[in-house]
């Protein structure tokens, strides 16, 4: 298709993007006979990275120039290096800090996370071998994480990004949502248009602010707000990556979004056994925590994983000696109890001596002495 740029009278040619099959054929032609050895990975890259012909040829030529062995891993890495997504002020790139082994959830929720991973890995097969891309569309997945703050929603998104080796972007709602009519829709279009280059995870924290229920139209603002929600529904359905919505206010989400979600995963507060596992795994491996009474901490204080991580970090800060950097990394009960008390106070919860049981005297002695390393 072509058009005339009225200002400069120059023709503008819009090049249609390559289809999945065209990308597969382009990779296979450029890589030669060796392509047949890694055809499944070529198909996976053709789905995940929506490159034009010029970019595909460049990637393939680099294998000859750099004398790289043509392996599935090398091909994926080469494509990933060429698929940088820049969303500017609308989103921040998130570097995953956690692995699946570190994510402690009840078995039902853990299974749903595994199902999400399996579904993302199966997209190429079901879309292009089973034919779902023709029957429905080439869309990816949308999932909802809901639960109280600190229960692991952001951590779960990061573990999925790590497991799938997908770039993750946290959408900055303060930049996307705009009070001026039509601007929010423009910002959303920018996000989704740029993210179409390759499979990525778009993480919408506090999603209820953007995915809220449509309202009865009383004025023009209501009408445009509903238009924005309708636009978002349509773009989410077509988005070929993974959209993760996180909220602690599920009831405030529009029902139309709920219907379009593949998975809804509730993140409950951990029970005693899960809290104990979190306590046992929250400190860095090189920190000596053998003197900590993990069962006491887990049994007597009903806390989310986020609060436990905050306590552990504060305990590390108070246990480390900035004067003697050769001192062994070690956290003991006094520093942990003080950090725990401060966290309870921050949460506006009771931190009376009775809660600390047999450790109340130890806590008070250290609070009175106020000693730090």
C-alpha positions in Angstrom: 0.0 0.0 0.0 1.2 3.5 -0.7 0.2 7.0 0.1 1.5 10.5 -0.6 3.1 12.6 2.2 1.3 15.9 1.5 4.0 18.1 3.0 6.9 16.7 1.0 5.0 15.0 -1.8 6.9 11.8 -1.1 5.4 8.3 -1.5 5.0 6.4 1.8 5.1 2.7 1.5 3.6 0.6 4.3 5.2 -2.8 4.3 3.0 -5.6 5.6 4.7 -7.7 8.3 5.7 -11.2 7.4 3.4 -14.0 8.4 4.6 -16.8 10.7 5.1 -19.2 7.7 7.0 -16.5 5.8 9.4 -16.0 8.8 10.0 -19.7 9.1 10.7 -20.0 5.4 13.1 -17.0 5.5 15.0 -18.5 8.4 15.2 -21.9 6.8 16.3 -20.5 3.4 19.1 -18.3 4.9 20.4 -21.0 7.3 20.5 -23.7 4.5 20.4 -27.5 5.1 21.4 -27.2 8.7 18.1 -25.5 9.5 16.3 -28.9 9.4 18.3 -29.9 12.5 16.7 -27.2 14.6 13.4 -26.6 12.8 11.4 -26.6 16.1 13.5 -23.8 17.4 13.2 -21.9 14.1 9.4 -22.1 14.4 9.6 -21.0 18.1 11.8 -18.0 17.1 9.5 -17.2 14.2 6.5 -17.0 16.6 8.3 -15.1 19.4 10.2 -12.6 17.2 8.2 -10.8 14.5 11.2 -9.7 12.4 11.1 -8.5 8.9 13.1 -10.2 6.1 16.1 -7.8 6.4 16.5 -8.5 10.1 16.2 -12.3 9.7 18.9 -12.3 7.0 21.2 -10.2 9.2 20.8 -12.6 12.1 21.5 -15.6 9.9 24.5 -14.0 8.2 26.0 -13.3 11.6 26.3 -17.1 12.2 28.7 -17.3 9.2 30.6 -14.1 10.0 31.1 -15.0 13.7 31.5 -18.7 13.0 28.9 -19.6 15.6 27.6 -23.2 15.7 24.0 -23.3 14.6 22.2 -24.5 17.8 18.8 -23.9 19.2 20.3 -22.0 22.1 22.5 -19.8 19.9 19.6 -19.0 17.5 17.3 -17.9 20.3 20.1 -15.8 21.8 20.8 -14.1 18.5 17.1 -13.3 18.0 16.8 -12.0 21.6 19.8 -9.7 21.1 18.0 -8.1 18.2 14.6 -7.7 19.8 15.2 -4.9 22.2 12.0 -3.2 23.3 12.1 0.4 24.4 8.9 1.6 26.1 10.4 4.8 27.4 8.7 6.4 30.4 5.6 4.1 30.0 7.3 1.0 31.5 10.4 -0.1 33.3 12.4 -3.2 32.3 12.4 -5.7 35.2 15.3 -8.0 35.7 14.0 -11.2 37.2 15.5 -11.8 40.7 13.8 -15.1 41.5 13.5 -18.7 40.2 10.6 -21.1 40.5 12.4 -23.0 43.2 12.2 -19.8 45.4 8.5 -19.3 44.9 6.7 -20.8 47.8 2.9 -21.3 47.2 0.2 -23.8 48.1 0.2 -26.7 45.7 -2.9 -25.6 43.8 -1.4 -22.1 43.0 2.0 -23.6 42.2 0.3 -26.0 39.8 -1.5 -23.0 38.1 1.9 -21.3 37.7 3.2 -24.4 36.0 0.2 -24.6 33.8 0.8 -21.0 32.7 4.4 -21.9 31.8 3.3 -24.9 29.8 0.6 -22.9 28.0 3.1 -20.3 26.9 5.5 -23.0 25.7 2.7 -24.7 23.7 1.6 -21.6 21.8 3.7 -22.4 18.7 2.3 -25.9 18.4 -1.4 -25.1 19.0 -1.4 -21.9 16.9 0.5 -23.2 13.8 0.3 -27.0 14.0 -3.2 -27.4 15.4 -4.6 -24.3 13.7 -5.9 -22.2 16.5 -4.4 -19.1 15.0 -6.9 -19.5 12.1 -9.9 -20.4 14.2 -9.3 -17.6 16.8 -6.2 -15.4 16.5 -2.4 -15.5 17.2 -2.9 -14.1 20.8 -0.8 -15.0 23.8 -2.1 -15.3 27.3 -3.6 -13.0 29.9 -3.5 -14.0 33.6 -4.7 -12.4 36.8 -2.8 -12.5 40.1 -4.9 -11.4 43.0 -4.2 -11.3 46.7 -3.1 -9.2 49.6 0.0 -7.1 49.3 3.2 -9.1 49.9 1.8 -12.5 49.0 4.1 -13.0 46.0 2.3 -11.6 42.9 5.3 -9.6 41.6 7.7 -12.4 42.6 5.6 -14.9 40.6 5.7 -12.7 37.5 9.5 -12.5 37.8 9.8 -16.3 38.2 7.7 -16.8 35.0 9.9 -14.3 33.1 13.0 -16.2 34.3 11.6 -19.6 33.4 10.5 -18.5 30.0 13.5 -16.3 29.3 11.2 -13.5 28.3 11.8 -9.8 28.9 9.4 -8.3 31.5 8.1 -4.8 31.7 6.3 -3.2 34.6 3.7 -0.8 33.1 3.9 2.6 34.9 0.2 3.5 35.3 1.1 7.0 36.5 2.5 7.6 33.0 -0.1 5.6 31.0 -3.3 6.9 32.6 -3.9 10.5 31.6 -6.7 12.8 32.7 -6.9 14.3 29.2 -9.5 12.7 26.9 -7.9 10.2 24.5 -4.4 10.3 25.9 -4.7 7.1 27.9 -5.7 5.3 24.7 -2.8 6.7 22.8 -0.4 5.6 25.6 -1.9 2.1 25.6 -1.5 1.9 21.8 2.2 2.9 22.2 2.7 0.1 24.7 1.1 -2.6 22.7 2.4 -1.5 19.4 6.0 -1.5 20.6 5.6 -4.8 22.6 4.4 -6.5 19.4 8.0 -6.7 18.2 8.6 -9.8 20.3 7.1 -11.9 23.0 7.4 -10.2 26.3 5.6 -10.0 29.7 3.6 -6.8 30.3 3.1 -6.6 34.1 0.2 -4.3 35.1 0.5 -3.8 38.9 -2.5 -2.4 40.7 -4.4 -3.4 37.6 -7.8 -2.2 39.0 -6.7 1.4 38.3 -6.7 0.6 34.5 -9.0 -2.4 34.2 -11.8 -1.1 36.4 -15.5 -1.6 35.7 -17.1 0.5 33.0 -19.6 3.0 34.3 -23.0 4.3 33.3 -22.5 7.1 30.8 -23.5 10.4 32.4 -21.1 12.7 30.5 -18.4 12.8 27.9 -15.7 11.7 30.4 -17.6 8.5 31.2 -18.0 7.8 27.5 -14.3 8.2 26.7 -13.4 6.2 29.8 -15.5 3.3 28.5 -14.0 3.7 25.1 -10.5 3.3 26.6 -11.6 0.1 28.5 -13.1 -1.3 25.3 -9.8 -0.5 23.4 -7.8 -2.2 26.1 -9.9 -5.3 25.9 -9.4 -5.5 22.2 -5.6 -5.0 22.4 -5.2 -7.5 25.3 -7.0 -10.1 23.2 -4.7 -9.6 20.3 -1.5 -9.3 22.4 0.9 -12.2 21.5 3.0 -12.1 24.6 1.9 -12.6 28.2 -0.1 -10.0 30.0 0.0 -10.3 33.8 -2.5 -8.3 35.8 -1.9 -8.0 39.6 -4.4 -6.6 42.1 -5.6 -6.8 45.6 -9.1 -5.6 44.5 -10.4 -8.3 42.2 -14.0 -7.2 42.7 -13.3 -3.9 41.1 -12.2 -5.4 37.7 -14.5 -5.2 34.8 -16.3 -8.5 34.1 -15.3 -8.3 30.5 -11.6 -8.6 31.5 -12.3 -11.6 33.7 -13.9 -13.4 30.8 -10.8 -12.9 28.7 -8.3 -14.2 31.3 -6.8 -17.6 30.8 -5.9 -18.1 34.4 -6.9 -16.4 37.7 -4.5 -17.2 40.5 -5.4 -16.3 44.0 -2.4 -15.6 46.3 -3.3 -16.4 49.9 -1.4 -15.5 53.0 1.1 -18.4 53.7 0.2 -20.9 56.4 2.7 -22.0 59.2 4.5 -24.6 57.1 4.8 -22.2 54.1 6.0 -19.4 56.4 8.7 -21.7 57.8 9.9 -22.5 54.3 10.0 -18.8 53.5 12.0 -18.0 56.6 14.4 -20.9 55.8 15.0 -19.6 52.2 14.8 -15.8 52.6 18.4 -15.2 53.6 21.3 -15.3 51.2 23.1 -18.7 51.2 26.3 -17.3 52.7 24.6 -15.8 55.8 24.8 -18.0 58.9 21.2 -18.3 60.3 21.6 -21.6 62.2 20.8 -19.9 65.5 17.4 -18.6 64.3 14.3 -20.3 65.7 12.5 -20.6 62.3 9.5 -22.5 63.7 8.9 -20.0 66.4 9.0 -17.1 63.9 6.6 -18.9 61.5 4.2 -20.2 64.1 3.7 -17.0 66.1 3.6 -14.3 63.4 1.2 -14.5 60.6 3.0 -12.5 57.9 3.1 -12.4 54.1 6.3 -13.4 52.3 6.9 -9.7 51.5 6.9 -8.8 55.1 9.2 -11.7 56.0 11.7 -10.5 53.3 11.6 -7.0 54.7 12.3 -8.3 58.2 15.2 -10.5 57.0 16.8 -7.6 55.1 16.5 -5.3 58.1 18.0 -8.0 60.3 20.9 -8.3 57.9 21.4 -4.5 57.9 21.6 -4.4 61.7 23.8 -7.5 62.0 26.5 -6.4 59.5 29.5 -4.5 60.7 30.5 -1.6 58.4 33.6 -1.2 60.5 34.9 -4.7 60.1 34.2 -6.1 56.6 36.0 -9.3 57.3 33.4 -10.3 59.9 31.4 -13.4 59.1 27.9 -12.9 57.7 25.7 -14.0 60.5 22.1 -13.1 61.7 20.9 -14.1 65.2 17.6 -13.9 67.0 18.1 -10.5 68.7 18.5 -8.6 65.5 15.7 -10.6 63.9 13.3 -10.0 66.8 14.0 -6.2 66.7 13.4 -6.2 62.9 10.2 -8.1 63.4 9.0 -5.7 66.1 9.7 -2.7 63.8 7.8 -4.4 60.9 4.8 -5.0 63.2 4.9 -1.4 64.2 5.1 -0.3 60.6 2.0 -2.4 59.9 0.2 -0.8 62.8 -0.1 -4.2 64.5 0.5 -5.1 68.1 4.1 -5.7 69.1 3.5 -6.4 72.8 5.9 -8.6 74.8 3.4 -11.4 75.0 3.7 -12.1 71.3 7.4 -12.8 71.6 6.9 -15.5 74.3 10.1 -17.0 75.7 12.1 -14.5 73.6 10.6 -11.3 75.1 13.4 -10.9 77.6 16.0 -11.3 74.9 14.2 -8.7 72.8 13.9 -6.2 75.7 17.6 -6.6 76.7 18.8 -5.8 73.2 16.3 -2.9 72.8 17.6 -1.4 76.1 21.2 -1.9 75.2 20.7 -0.6 71.7 23.8 -2.3 70.5 24.7 -2.7 66.9 27.9 -4.2 65.4 
